[in-house]
């Protein structure tokens, strides 16, 4: 899927660059010299920590304030 909407199309941005696609994960991994699997694990762990309040995210805080 575009990894965020549930469409099950892993490479489709639907005309909107804000959608996350597999190429973004691959590219992020390359930037850190990590595999896509390692990158997914890091994203999962970091996201969990933010949602549990163990890490702060200014982006999430701003999005919550706008909602």
Secondary structure by P-SEA (a helix, b strand, c coil): cccccccccccccccccccccaaaaaaaaaaacccaaaaaaaaaaaaaaaaacccccaaaaaaaaac
